[in-house]
Amino acid sequence: SVPYFIIVLCTLVLGQGARRFHVAAALNAKAKVAMSRFEPNSSINYDKLRSNIDIVRKRLNRPLTLSEKIVYGHLDDPAGQEIVRGRTYLRLRPDRVAMQDATAQMAMLQFISSGLPKVAVPSTIHCDHLIEAQTGGAQDLQRAKEINQEVYNFLASAGAKYGVGFWKPGSGIIHQIILENYAYPGVMLIGTDSHTPNGGGLGCICIGVGGADAVDVMAGIPWELKCPNVIGVKLTGTLSGWTSPKDVILKVAGILTVKGGTGAIVEYHGPGVDSISCTGMATICNMGAEIGATTSVFPYNHRMRTYLEKTGREEIAAQANENQDLLVPDSGCHYDQIIEINLSELKPHINGPFTPDLAHPVSDIGSVAEKNGWPLDVKVGLIGSCTNSSYEDMGRAASLAKQALDKGLKCKAQFTVTPGSEQIRATIERDGYAKMLRDVGGVVLANACGPCIGQWDRRDVKKGEKNTIVTSFNRNFTARNDANPATHAFVTSPEIVTALAIAGTLKFNPETDFLTAPNGEKFKLLPPTGDELPARDFDPGQDTYQQPPADGSGLRVDVNPQSNRLQLLEPFDRWNGKDLEDLQVLIKVKGKCTTDHISAAGPWLKFRGHLDNISNNLLIGAVNTENDAVNKIRNYLTGEFGGVPDVARYYKKHNVSWVVVGDENYGEGSSREHAALEPRHLGGRAIIVKSFARIHETNLKKQGLLPLTFSNPADYDKICPDDKISIVGLKSFAPGKPLKAVIKHSDGSSETIELNHTFNETQSEWFQAGSALNRMKELQK
């Protein structure tokens, strides 16, 4: 028989709801609970990891970075796989898949379309995106359950039928749940959210992907990833005072910019690592998505061990200790780029507005804002989100709230608090942090993404009114948080957000400036303090997990054909074997075009399971070069101006295929594959830009589109909004072989330019079949 401690180990590693299980408690009393949460296909296998690493090490004959160990340790064929950083495509076997509810709808619809009976790897769905912040946690959660009942029922029933665990609304944010339950040093996890790299704070390789990638892994197909370069960030010194882990990544973002990490894993190392808590490391890895990095990772250390033990995973910590050589970089390993940061000299930072890489020391932001005409008054301070909602974050913010309260002060700005999980919420309620934050003027929101992703029913300013908000979130693109393009959003640490919310102005530097109490007393806030982890262990709160039955084959998943929230998918058409002739330029996009510009979130989230309905937001945030307008393009069949999706639908109805032309880092931001599904659904055939963000480029390939880049970026200027473009050379389409584009101008002239692509042989088959899902079905026949 299997020794009981092995069953407990497996349960704690990857078993659902492991946070409620503490080995330190009486084991026999927990036996039935352990067995009920046990996943037969879950395991922690450092022996397999070691075997693969040994094979690769002998082949490469050099020291390996930590990220190389974990990535190459998950190769499908470690003996035969070609491995060249930045060039070859790796075929990998991730351990687990996680999906948030907004992306899970399309991922599960695609999985249903595949015809497969059950997922091949442990997978979970997390309901965190569809809860709108309005009045407070309990009320907002109840309203979300009522409004989204159809979607939640679909996800719960699909999960039950296909073997996917379901975390109900109110459970918390996907990345916090993963950190508390499923992440462990050396695991490889993919998630349908761009901030999946949060798990790197626990020594994992966690990568954000589109839903079609998740379907591949859930189907048991090796998953492809271009072999990443490795950027090393060497940390020295020690964090102290007002400086926090968030300041590390805010500084790195200022150095690397929003595309400086593209195609690379950022690997932190050096003696400074030990001064950062496990959840602090997760914060840094989380926001690595803002520099375009494939993921980020920290080496295993005692801070991770302590976190594992506090979250009921002592046996994993023991296993990690025994295999620590696999979980740290080899001495003498090579990084493609090195950045050094002395934590002892690092100052608190605040980044923005409108882009997460515009970095400023907090001490300078007031004068910089005055110089640029940015509103100085802070209207709202928002703490929490998947980036900064740990127990430590909440404790440090609460320590500042207490200081203000002791002097009779409350926040001048509105103040909101978003717990990262039900466990965090319950624990900060028990330990008094939530009360302090409420008493200083805060509103505790639901355990969900909320304002961070635009799920915010904001009513204190009118749309178009210039204002400033400060957040502990990760992203601050135009209109992201509140749909107001005039909102100047800045990202910083929770403690700086709290201080600025109390002061009410960007001109306040908490390290040097004084506040005035109601009695006229001048005082300075002391640097924030907070326990890394709760002394009394975590309070798990309510049980919000639904485990799938062992056999769900007899269950049904129904989608109402009249639903405006859910829609079964129809296969996209195959490539007809010919060049793409006379594609109409739908829109030539000017400047930054993120996935928020291509497929807005906020109120559109409710249509994430209905491709036709959500396609009505296609590129409505993109700036048109022809008139510098948003969602106003010329229909070249009628001569009239209309919204982007309206014109696209008109072209599709009249059998006119089209192309989008864009700028640098096109598709920056979220992993949302709707930004690729929508142009395909409405008749798009290619996207031609100066450069792509990694996830979006892959998503476009998966849906049968051609993501192409100018061989000469200056060729962007040759294309006019009224041009037609023919993409030629597709009959000999092959890896590494550029294509040609013939640009036909309205005056009858034409010119030819060269376009690059990154398709490999497998990906070219996706294009020929019409999509990766079509190709998967072909291979099943």
C-alpha positions in Angstrom: 0.0 0.0 0.0 1.0 3.6 -0.5 2.5 5.2 2.7 0.1 7.7 4.1 2.7 10.5 4.1 3.1 10.2 0.3 -0.7 10.7 -0.1 -0.5 13.7 2.2 2.5 15.0 0.3 0.7 14.8 -3.1 -2.4 16.4 -1.6 -0.4 19.3 -0.2 1.5 19.9 -3.4 -1.2 20.0 -5.9 -4.4 18.8 -4.2 -7.2 21.4 -4.3 -7.8 23.3 -1.1 -4.5 22.3 0.5 -4.4 25.6 2.3 -6.9 24.1 4.8 -4.7 21.2 5.5 -1.9 21.5 8.1 0.5 18.6 8.5 1.2 19.9 12.0 -2.3 19.0 13.0 -3.3 15.4 13.9 -2.8 13.5 10.6 -5.3 10.7 11.3 -8.1 13.2 11.9 -7.4 14.7 8.5 -7.2 11.5 6.5 -10.6 11.7 4.9 -10.2 15.3 4.0 -6.8 14.6 2.4 -8.2 11.7 0.3 -11.2 13.8 -0.8 -8.9 16.5 -2.2 -6.3 14.1 -3.7 -5.7 14.3 -7.5 -4.5 11.0 -8.9 -2.6 12.7 -11.8 -0.8 15.2 -9.5 2.7 14.6 -8.4 5.9 16.3 -7.4 8.7 14.6 -9.2 12.1 16.0 -8.5 13.6 12.8 -9.8 12.2 13.4 -13.2 13.4 17.0 -13.1 16.9 15.9 -12.1 17.0 13.3 -14.8 16.1 15.7 -17.6 18.5 18.4 -16.3 21.4 15.8 -16.2 20.7 14.9 -19.8 20.7 18.5 -21.0 23.7 19.5 -18.9 25.8 16.7 -20.5 24.6 17.9 -24.0 25.3 21.6 -23.4 28.4 21.0 -21.3 28.0 24.3 -19.3 26.5 25.6 -16.1 22.8 26.3 -16.2 20.8 29.2 -14.9 17.8 28.4 -12.6 15.3 29.2 -15.3 17.1 26.9 -17.8 17.0 24.1 -15.2 13.3 24.3 -14.7 12.4 24.9 -18.4 14.8 22.3 -19.8 13.8 20.0 -17.0 10.3 19.9 -18.5 11.4 19.1 -22.1 9.3 16.5 -23.9 12.5 15.1 -25.5 15.6 16.3 -23.5 17.9 14.0 -25.4 16.9 15.2 -28.9 15.5 18.7 -28.5 17.6 21.4 -30.2 18.3 24.1 -27.6 19.5 27.6 -28.7 18.5 30.5 -26.6 16.3 33.0 -28.5 16.1 30.9 -31.6 14.7 27.3 -31.3 11.2 26.3 -30.3 11.1 24.0 -27.2 8.5 21.3 -26.8 7.6 21.3 -23.1 5.4 19.3 -20.7 4.0 21.7 -18.1 2.7 20.3 -14.8 -0.5 22.3 -14.5 -2.9 24.7 -16.1 -4.8 27.6 -14.4 -7.5 29.8 -16.0 -9.3 32.8 -14.8 -13.0 33.1 -15.5 -12.8 35.7 -18.3 -10.4 33.6 -20.3 -11.6 30.2 -19.2 -14.9 30.7 -21.0 -13.2 30.7 -24.4 -10.6 28.2 -23.4 -13.3 25.7 -22.3 -15.3 26.4 -25.4 -12.3 25.5 -27.4 -11.6 22.4 -25.3 -15.2 21.3 -25.8 -14.7 21.8 -29.6 -11.7 19.6 -29.5 -13.9 16.5 -28.7 -11.6 15.3 -26.0 -13.2 13.6 -23.0 -11.1 14.9 -20.1 -8.1 17.1 -19.4 -4.7 15.4 -19.3 -3.1 17.5 -16.6 -4.4 19.0 -13.4 -6.3 22.2 -14.3 -8.3 24.8 -12.4 -10.7 27.6 -13.1 -10.7 30.7 -10.9 -13.6 33.2 -10.7 -12.0 36.5 -10.1 -12.6 38.8 -13.2 -16.3 39.2 -13.4 -16.9 40.9 -10.0 -17.4 44.7 -10.4 -16.4 47.0 -7.5 -19.2 49.2 -6.6 -20.2 49.4 -2.9 -18.2 46.8 -0.9 -17.1 43.2 -0.9 -20.3 41.3 0.2 -22.7 43.3 -1.8 -20.6 43.3 -4.9 -20.0 39.6 -4.7 -23.7 38.8 -4.4 -24.5 41.1 -7.3 -21.9 39.3 -9.4 -23.3 35.9 -8.6 -26.7 37.0 -9.8 -25.5 38.8 -13.0 -23.1 36.1 -14.0 -25.0 33.0 -13.0 -25.2 31.7 -16.5 -21.4 32.0 -17.0 -20.5 30.6 -13.5 -22.9 27.6 -14.1 -21.2 27.0 -17.5 -17.7 27.0 -16.0 -18.7 24.9 -13.0 -20.4 22.3 -15.2 -17.7 22.2 -17.8 -15.1 21.8 -15.1 -17.1 18.9 -13.6 -17.5 17.2 -16.9 -13.9 17.6 -18.1 -12.0 17.1 -14.8 -11.2 20.8 -14.0 -11.3 22.2 -10.5 -13.5 25.2 -9.9 -12.8 28.0 -7.5 -16.1 29.8 -6.9 -16.5 33.6 -7.1 -15.2 35.1 -3.8 -12.3 32.6 -3.6 -9.8 35.3 -4.6 -7.5 36.2 -7.5 -6.1 33.4 -9.5 -2.4 34.2 -8.9 -2.8 34.4 -5.1 -4.7 31.1 -5.1 -1.9 29.5 -7.1 0.7 30.8 -4.7 -1.2 29.6 -1.7 -2.0 26.1 -3.1 -0.4 25.0 -6.3 3.0 26.7 -6.8 6.1 25.0 -5.5 9.8 25.3 -6.4 10.6 23.7 -9.7 7.0 23.4 -11.1 6.1 24.6 -14.6 2.6 26.0 -14.8 0.9 27.9 -17.6 -2.1 30.2 -17.0 -4.5 32.1 -19.2 -3.5 35.4 -17.7 -0.5 37.6 -18.3 0.4 37.9 -14.6 0.7 34.1 -14.2 4.5 34.8 -13.6 3.5 35.8 -10.0 4.4 32.2 -9.1 8.0 32.9 -9.7 8.1 34.2 -6.2 7.9 30.6 -5.1 10.7 29.4 -7.4 8.3 28.3 -10.2 8.3 28.8 -14.0 4.8 30.2 -14.4 4.0 31.6 -17.9 1.0 33.5 -19.2 -0.6 32.2 -22.4 -3.7 32.4 -24.5 -6.6 29.9 -24.1 -5.6 27.9 -27.2 -2.2 27.2 -25.6 -4.0 26.0 -22.5 -6.1 23.7 -24.6 -2.9 22.1 -26.0 -1.6 21.4 -22.5 -5.0 20.2 -21.3 -5.1 17.9 -24.3 -1.8 16.3 -23.5 0.0 17.9 -26.4 3.6 19.2 -25.9 3.5 22.9 -25.6 5.7 25.1 -27.7 7.8 28.0 -26.4 10.6 29.8 -28.1 13.8 29.1 -26.1 14.0 32.2 -23.8 17.0 34.3 -23.4 17.9 34.9 -19.7 18.2 38.4 -18.2 19.9 38.3 -14.8 19.1 40.9 -12.1 21.7 40.8 -9.4 20.4 42.1 -6.1 22.7 43.3 -3.4 22.1 45.2 -0.1 19.0 45.0 2.0 15.5 46.5 1.7 14.6 48.9 4.5 12.4 51.8 5.5 9.9 53.0 2.9 11.5 50.9 0.1 9.5 47.8 -0.8 9.7 44.8 -3.2 7.5 46.7 -5.6 10.2 49.3 -6.0 12.6 46.6 -7.4 10.3 45.9 -10.4 9.3 49.6 -10.8 13.1 50.3 -11.2 13.6 47.4 -13.5 10.6 48.5 -15.7 12.2 52.0 -16.0 15.5 50.3 -17.1 14.1 47.8 -19.6 10.9 49.5 -20.8 7.7 47.8 -21.7 9.4 45.6 -24.4 12.9 45.1 -23.0 12.1 41.7 -21.5 10.4 40.3 -24.6 11.6 36.8 -25.4 13.5 36.5 -22.1 13.1 35.1 -18.6 14.2 37.5 -15.9 16.1 35.7 -13.2 16.8 37.4 -9.9 19.8 36.3 -7.9 22.5 37.6 -5.5 22.7 38.2 -1.8 19.9 40.8 -1.7 17.3 38.1 -2.5 17.3 37.0 1.1 16.0 40.4 2.3 12.8 39.9 0.3 9.8 37.9 1.5 8.3 35.2 -0.6 5.2 37.2 -1.4 7.5 40.2 -2.1 9.3 38.1 -4.6 5.9 37.2 -6.1 5.1 40.9 -6.5 8.3 41.5 -8.4 7.7 38.5 -10.7 4.0 39.5 -11.2 4.8 42.9 -12.7 7.5 41.4 -14.9 4.7 41.1 -17.4 4.9 44.8 -17.8 8.4 44.6 -19.4 7.2 41.9 -21.8 9.2 39.1 -20.1 8.2 35.5 -20.7 8.3 35.1 -16.9 10.5 35.9 -13.9 11.8 33.7 -11.2 13.7 33.7 -7.8 16.0 31.0 -6.5 14.7 28.8 -3.6 15.6 30.1 -0.2 14.5 30.1 3.4 11.8 32.7 2.8 10.1 30.3 0.4 10.5 27.5 2.8 8.8 29.5 5.5 5.9 30.4 3.2 5.4 26.8 2.2 5.3 25.8 5.9 2.8 28.5 6.8 0.5 27.5 3.9 0.4 23.9 5.1 3.0 22.4 2.7 5.8 21.4 5.1 6.5 18.2 3.2 7.1 20.1 -0.1 9.5 22.4 1.8 11.4 19.3 3.0 11.5 17.9 -0.6 12.7 21.2 -1.9 15.5 21.4 0.7 16.7 18.0 -0.4 16.8 19.1 -4.0 18.0 22.7 -3.5 20.8 22.2 -6.1 18.0 22.0 -8.8 16.3 25.1 -7.6 19.2 27.6 -7.7 21.5 28.7 -10.6 24.8 26.9 -11.2 27.9 28.9 -10.3 29.4 30.5 -13.4 26.1 30.3 -15.5 25.8 32.9 -18.3 23.1 35.6 -18.5 22.4 37.4 -21.8 22.2 40.7 -19.9 23.0 41.7 -16.3 21.3 44.4 -14.3 22.6 45.2 -10.8 20.5 46.9 -8.1 21.7 47.8 -4.6 18.6 47.4 -2.5 20.2 49.5 0.3 20.3 52.5 -2.2 17.0 51.9 -3.9 14.4 54.6 -3.3 10.6 54.3 -3.3 9.3 54.7 -6.9 6.1 55.6 -8.6 5.5 54.8 -12.3 3.2 56.5 -14.8 0.9 57.9 -16.0 -0.4 55.9 -18.9 2.5 53.4 -19.1 4.1 51.2 -16.4 7.7 51.9 -17.4 7.7 55.7 -16.8 9.6 55.5 -13.6 10.1 58.3 -11.0 11.4 58.4 -7.5 8.5 59.3 -5.2 10.6 62.3 -4.0 10.4 63.7 -7.6 6.9 63.0 -8.6 5.3 66.2 -7.3 7.6 68.5 -9.3 7.5 66.3 -12.4 3.7 66.3 -12.2 3.7 70.1 -11.9 6.0 70.5 -14.9 3.9 68.2 -17.1 0.5 69.5 -16.0 -0.6 66.3 -14.4 -3.3 66.7 -11.7 -1.7 66.9 -8.3 -4.7 66.0 -6.2 -5.1 62.3 -5.6 -8.7 61.4 -6.1 -8.5 57.7 -5.2 -5.8 55.4 -3.7 -6.3 51.7 -4.4 -4.4 48.9 -2.7 -4.5 45.2 -3.3 -4.8 43.3 -6.6 -2.8 40.2 -7.7 0.4 42.3 -7.4 0.2 43.5 -3.9 -2.4 41.9 -1.7 -0.3 39.7 0.6 -0.6 39.6 4.4 2.6 41.6 4.6 1.3 44.3 2.2 -1.9 44.7 4.1 0.0 44.8 7.4 2.4 47.6 6.2 -0.5 49.6 4.9 -2.4 49.2 8.1 0.6 50.3 10.2 0.4 53.7 8.3 -3.4 53.8 8.8 -2.9 53.4 12.5 -0.4 56.2 12.7 -2.8 58.6 11.0 -5.7 57.4 13.1 -3.7 57.9 16.3 -3.3 61.6 15.2 -6.9 62.0 14.3 -6.4 61.9 10.5 -8.3 60.0 7.8 -7.6 59.7 4.1 -8.2 62.9 2.1 -8.6 60.7 -1.0 -11.0 57.9 -1.5 -9.3 54.6 -0.5 -10.1 51.0 -1.5 -8.7 47.7 -0.4 -8.8 44.5 -2.4 -7.8 41.3 -0.6 -6.0 38.8 -2.8 -7.8 35.7 -1.6 -10.5 34.5 0.9 -7.6 33.4 3.1 -6.1 36.9 3.1 -9.4 38.5 3.7 -10.3 36.3 6.6 -6.9 36.7 8.2 -6.7 40.5 8.0 -10.2 40.6 9.4 -9.2 38.4 12.3 -6.0 40.3 13.0 -7.5 43.8 12.9 -5.8 45.1 9.7 -9.1 45.4 7.8 -10.6 47.5 10.6 -7.7 49.9 10.6 -7.9 50.3 6.9 -11.7 50.9 7.1 -11.3 53.3 10.0 -8.9 55.5 8.0 -11.5 55.7 5.2 -11.1 52.6 3.2 -13.7 50.4 1.6 -12.8 46.6 1.6 -13.8 45.2 -1.8 -14.5 41.6 -2.9 -11.6 39.1 -3.2 -11.3 39.7 -6.9 -9.5 41.8 -9.6 -11.9 44.7 -9.5 -10.6 48.1 -10.5 -7.2 46.7 -11.5 -8.8 45.3 -14.7 -11.5 47.9 -15.2 -14.2 46.3 -13.1 -14.9 49.5 -11.2 -18.2 51.4 -11.2 -16.5 54.7 -10.6 -18.8 57.7 -10.1 -16.7 60.4 -8.4 -15.5 61.9 -11.7 -17.1 62.3 -15.1 -15.6 60.7 -18.2 -13.2 63.1 -19.8 -12.4 64.8 -16.5 -8.7 65.0 -15.7 -7.8 63.4 -12.4 -5.1 61.4 -10.7 -5.3 58.0 -9.0 -2.5 56.0 -7.4 -2.7 52.2 -7.2 -0.6 49.2 -6.1 -1.7 47.5 -9.3 0.6 46.5 -12.2 -0.9 48.2 -15.3 -1.9 51.8 -15.9 -2.7 52.0 -19.6 -5.1 54.8 -20.7 -8.6 54.2 -19.4 -7.7 50.7 -18.0 -9.0 51.2 -14.5 -12.1 53.3 -15.0 -12.7 53.7 -18.7 -11.8 57.4 -18.4 -9.0 58.3 -20.8 -8.3 61.4 -18.8 -7.5 59.5 -15.6 -3.8 59.7 -14.8 -3.0 56.4 -13.1 0.2 55.8 -11.2 1.5 52.5 -9.9 3.5 52.2 -6.7 3.7 50.1 -3.5 0.7 49.7 -1.1 2.5 51.7 1.5 3.1 54.7 -0.8 -0.5 54.5 -2.0 -1.7 54.6 1.6 0.5 57.6 2.4 -0.6 59.5 -0.7 -4.2 58.7 0.0 -3.8 60.1 3.5 -2.0 63.3 2.3 -4.3 63.6 -0.8 -1.6 64.9 -3.1 1.3 63.8 -5.3 3.5 66.5 -3.8 3.8 64.5 -0.5 7.0 62.7 0.1 6.5 60.5 3.1 10.2 60.2 3.8 10.7 63.9 4.3 7.3 65.7 4.5 5.0 66.4 7.5 1.3 65.9 7.9 -0.9 68.2 10.0 -3.2 66.7 12.7 -6.6 68.3 13.4 -5.1 69.9 16.5 -2.4 71.6 14.4 0.4 69.2 15.3 3.0 68.5 12.6 4.1 64.9 12.4 5.9 62.6 10.0 4.8 59.1 9.2 7.2 56.5 10.5 8.4 53.9 7.9 5.8 51.1 7.5 6.1 47.8 9.4 4.3 44.5 9.0 4.8 40.8 9.7 5.8 38.8 6.7 3.3 36.0 7.7 0.6 35.8 10.4 1.9 34.7 13.8 -1.3 32.7 14.4 -1.2 31.0 10.9 -3.7 31.8 8.2 -7.5 31.7 8.7 -8.7 29.9 5.6 -12.1 31.6 5.7 -15.0 30.0 3.7 -14.5 26.9 1.7 -15.0 28.0 -1.9 -13.6 25.1 -4.0 -15.5 22.6 -6.1 -13.6 19.4 -6.9 -14.6 17.6 -10.1 -16.0 14.1 -9.8 -13.8 11.2 -10.7 -15.9 10.5 -13.7 -17.8 13.3 -15.3 -18.5 11.6 -18.6 -22.2 11.4 -18.0 -22.6 15.1 -17.3 -23.9 17.6 -19.8 -22.7 21.1 -20.5 -25.5 23.1 -22.1 -25.2 26.4 -24.0 -28.4 28.2 -24.8 -28.4 29.1 -28.5 -30.2 32.4 -27.6 -27.6 33.4 -24.9 -25.9 36.7 -25.3 -23.1 35.6 -22.9 -22.1 32.2 -24.3 -21.7 30.9 -27.8 -20.4 27.6 -29.1 -17.5 28.0 -31.6 -17.6 27.4 -35.3 -14.4 26.4 -37.0 -12.5 29.1 -38.9 -12.0 28.6 -42.6 -8.9 26.8 -43.9 -6.3 28.7 -46.0 -7.3 28.3 -49.7 -3.7 27.7 -50.9 -3.4 31.1 -52.6 -1.7 34.4 -51.8 -3.7 37.0 -49.9 -4.7 39.5 -52.6 -5.9 43.1 -52.2 -6.4 43.1 -48.4 -8.0 46.4 -47.4 -6.2 48.3 -44.6 -8.9 48.3 -41.9 -6.9 50.7 -39.7 -3.4 51.9 -39.5 -2.8 52.2 -35.8 -0.8 55.1 -34.3 1.4 54.5 -31.3 0.8 52.2 -28.3 -1.7 49.5 -29.0 -2.2 47.1 -26.1 -4.7 44.3 -25.8 -6.8 46.8 -23.9 -6.9 48.9 -27.1 -7.6 45.8 -29.2 -10.2 44.2 -27.0 -11.3 46.3 -24.1 -12.1 44.8 -20.7 -14.4 46.5 -18.1 -18.0 46.2 -19.2 -17.0 44.0 -22.2 -15.9 41.2 -19.8 -19.5 39.9 -19.8 -19.2 38.9 -23.4 -15.9 36.9 -23.1 -17.8 33.6 -23.8 -19.6 35.0 -26.9 -17.2 35.7 -29.8 -19.7 37.5 -32.0 -20.9 39.9 -29.3 -17.4 40.7 -27.9 -16.2 41.4 -31.4 -18.1 44.6 -31.2 -15.2 46.0 -29.2 -12.5 45.3 -31.8 -9.9 48.0 -31.8 -12.3 50.6 -30.4 -9.4 52.0 -28.3 -6.8 52.2 -31.1 -5.8 55.6 -32.5 -6.3 55.9 -36.3 -3.4 57.6 -38.1 -5.8 59.1 -40.7 -7.5 61.4 -38.2 -6.0 60.8 -34.8 -9.4 59.6 -33.7 -10.4 56.6 -31.7 -13.0 54.2 -33.1 -13.5 56.3 -36.2 -12.3 54.9 -39.5 -13.2 55.3 -43.2 -15.2 52.5 -44.9 -13.5 52.5 -48.3 -16.5 50.7 -49.9 -19.0 53.5 -48.9 -16.7 56.4 -48.2 -18.3 57.0 -44.9 -16.7 56.9 -41.4 -17.8 54.4 -38.8 -16.6 52.4 -35.8 -13.9 49.9 -36.3 -16.0 46.7 -35.7 -18.8 48.1 -37.8 -16.6 48.7 -40.8 -14.9 45.3 -40.3 -18.4 43.6 -40.3 -19.3 45.5 -43.5 -16.1 44.3 -45.2 -16.8 40.7 -44.1 -20.4 40.9 -45.3 -19.1 42.0 -48.8 -16.3 39.4 -48.8 -13.5 41.9 -48.4 -10.6 40.6 -46.3 -8.6 43.1 -44.4 -5.3 43.7 -42.6 -4.3 45.8 -39.6 -1.1 47.9 -39.6 0.5 48.7 -36.3 3.5 50.2 -34.4 6.0 48.8 -31.8 5.2 46.1 -29.2 1.7 45.6 -30.7 -0.5 43.6 -28.3 1.4 44.5 -25.2 -0.4 43.7 -21.9 -3.0 41.0 -21.2 -3.0 37.4 -22.4 -6.5 37.8 -23.7 -6.8 35.8 -26.9 -10.0 37.6 -27.8 -7.7 40.2 -29.3 -6.7 37.5 -31.8 -10.1 35.8 -32.1 -12.0 39.0 -32.9 -10.0 40.1 -36.0 -10.1 36.5 -37.3 -13.9 36.3 -36.7 -14.5 39.6 -38.5 -12.5 38.8 -41.6 -9.0 39.8 -40.8 -6.1 37.8 -42.4 -2.9 39.5 -41.2 -1.5 41.9 -38.7 1.6 43.8 -39.9 3.5 45.8 -37.3 7.0 46.9 -36.3 7.1 44.4 -33.4 4.8 42.2 -31.3 4.4 41.4 -27.7 5.1 37.6 -27.2 1.7 36.3 -26.0 -0.3 38.2 -28.6 1.9 37.1 -31.5 1.4 33.4 -30.4 -2.4 34.0 -30.0 -2.6 35.4 -33.6 -0.8 32.3 -34.9 -3.1 30.0 -33.0 -6.2 31.5 -34.7 -4.9 31.2 -38.2 -3.8 34.8 -38.7 -0.5 36.0 -40.0 1.4 38.1 -37.5 4.1 39.8 -39.7 6.7 42.4 -39.0 8.4 45.0 -41.3 11.9 43.9 -42.2 12.6 47.6 -42.3 10.5 49.4 -39.6 10.5 52.5 -41.7 8.2 50.8 -44.2 5.4 51.5 -41.7 5.4 55.0 -43.1 4.9 53.8 -46.7 1.4 52.4 -46.0 -1.5 54.8 -46.3 -5.0 54.1 -44.7 -6.6 53.7 -48.1 -4.0 51.2 -49.4 -4.6 47.6 -50.4 -2.0 45.1 -49.6 -1.2 41.7 -51.2 0.8 39.2 -49.2 2.7 37.0 -51.7 4.9 34.0 -51.4 2.5 31.9 -49.2 2.8 28.8 -51.5 6.4 28.5 -50.4 5.7 29.7 -46.8 8.5 28.3 -44.6 10.3 29.0 -41.4 12.9 31.7 -41.7 11.8 32.7 -45.2 10.4 36.3 -45.4 7.2 37.1 -47.3 6.6 40.0 -49.7 3.9 42.6 -49.4 2.8 44.5 -52.5 1.3 47.9 -51.4 -1.2 49.3 -53.9 -1.8 53.0 -53.5 -5.0 54.7 -54.5 -3.2 56.7 -57.1 -2.4 53.5 -59.0 1.2 53.2 -57.9 2.6 50.3 -56.0 5.7 49.2 -54.1 6.9 46.0 -52.6 8.4 45.5 -49.1 9.7 42.5 -47.2 7.9 41.1 -44.1 9.4 38.8 -41.5 7.6 36.1 -39.5 8.5 33.7 -36.7 6.5 30.7 -37.8 8.0 27.3 -37.3 6.8 24.2 -39.2 4.2 23.3 -36.7 2.8 26.8 -36.6 2.7 27.0 -40.3 0.4 24.0 -40.2 -1.9 26.0 -37.9 -2.2 28.7 -40.6 -2.8 26.2 -43.4 -5.5 24.4 -41.3 -7.2 27.7 -40.4 -6.3 27.5 -36.7 -4.4 25.4 -34.1 -7.7 23.9 -33.0 -8.5 22.8 -36.6 -5.1 21.2 -36.8 -5.7 19.4 -33.5 -8.9 17.9 -34.9 -7.2 16.8 -38.1 -4.6 14.9 -36.1 -7.3 13.1 -34.2 -8.7 11.5 -37.4 
